[in-house]
Every structure is written in C-alpha cells, then in structure tokens.
Amino acid sequence: MQGLIINNARLEFLRPALERWVDCIDRFNQTLGDGEAPYWHGAQANLGLLSAAAWQAELVTLQQHQSKKQREDGDREGRCDLYIANHEEAAYLQGSQRWPKIAKLDLNNALAETVYTARQIAAPSQLKVAALFASPWKAGQHASPEELQDLVDDLQKHNACAIAWYFPYAYRKLHNEAGQYYPGIALLLKQA
C-alpha cells in the first residue's frame, strides 16, 4: 500500500523524488533482506534515502547544507538537513522522525515542532520545508490490511502540504526483538 498526495504547488517539483523514494526503500530491503528496513534508523537515515531518490529523479541534493539561520537577533551561520533543487526550484528541508503506535497516529505536535525548527533554517524568501518521517508500530502481532487502511486514512487528516506513505505487504510482519511490528513509513511535508 503506497500513496502520494501533494496539496501545495510549491512542493510539486518534489513529486519525482517522492515517487522514487519507495524504490529506494525496496532496494534497501532487497539488498539487506526481509529482517531489515531503512525507516528504523532515524531521520538522518531517511533523509539520506530521500536524497538518493532525488538524485534518481534528476534533482540535486546536499545533506547538512550550509545556510543562513534566521534568528530574532540576526542571521547566523547554520545548516539545513537536506537541500533539494532543480534548475527552477529549491527547498531547504528540516527533518525529524517519530515512532507512533498505529492506533495513536497523532503527529500534529511533532509536525508543528518540525515546522518551527524549519522556519529558522534559511532566508524568508527561500522555500523551507518540515519533513516528518513517521514509522508506526504495533505490539503483539502484525498490522492487518484494515489497520493499515485506517492508518492511511488518519495520515490524510493531518494538515500537511504533502504526504507520502509506503506500507508494503512484505514489511507487514517486520518486527524488532521487543515484538513491535513496523509495517512501513510515512513522510509528511509542510512548508514552514
């Protein structure tokens, strides 16, 4: 189960990267086996995967890109987590990640925190984007197709400019040593 919704025309140039993001997740899994998934490893690992997808989509990226941070007391040297650009557009992304329970997918506070941080990573005229990765989990048993559909429905209720998700059948039974099942990942993007 995968999908992509973009509700903000300024983020439309990211569509090819978001479409290839799924391919990068699959390639990682095919290379390292069914017991491993890239979305377990945190925001920086997932930003790296998104960066790889952007390059495949003929965009360019730099991780830990130097930028001017906007502060109340003036500009300062800073960095953004991922800079993505083509010939016409560019975005400065600030990433974070959460691991919510499948039945409690309230990411509003996490998205607001990421947006707040993203507002400071570049000049006001530049496109600043909060990128929240969500890797939901369930204890005890794998997620059913109905639970995954409910999860996708909940994702679409969030106030994001773009939402991409990937919950492949093969990962439905992927779990850690504590018996927590991780069926996939979602990415919420919001202009800051």
C-alpha positions, 0 to 999 in steps of 0.5 A: 500500500503506497500513496502520494498526495501533494496539496501545495504547488510549491512542493510539486517539483518534489513529486519525482523524488517522492515517487522514487523514494519507495524504490529506494526503500525496496532496494534497501530491503532487497539488498539487506533482506526481509529482517531489515528496513531503512525507516528504523534508523532515524531521520538522518537515515531517511533523509539520506534515502530521500536524497538518493531518490532525488538524485534518481529523479534528476534533482540535486541534493546536499545533506547538512547544507550550509545556510543562513539561520534566521534568528530574532537577533540576526542571521547566523551561520547554520545548516539545513538537513537536506537541500533539494533543487532543480534548475527552477526550484529549491527547498531547504528541508528540516527533518525529524522522525517519530515512532507512533503506535498505529492506533495513536497516529497523532503527529500534529505536535511533532509536525508543528515542532518540525515546522518551527525548527524549519522556519529558522533554517534559511532566508524568508524568501527561500522555500523551507520545508518540515519533513516528518518521517513517521514509522508506526508500530504495533505490539503483539502481532502484525498490522492487518490490511484494515489497520493499515487502511485506517492508518492511511486514512488518519495520515490524510487528516493531518494538515500537511502540504504533502504526504507520502506513505509506503506500507508494503505487504512484505514489511507487514510482519517486520518486527524488532526483538521487543515484538513491535511490528513496523509495517512501513513509513510515512513522510509528511511535508509542510512548508514552514 
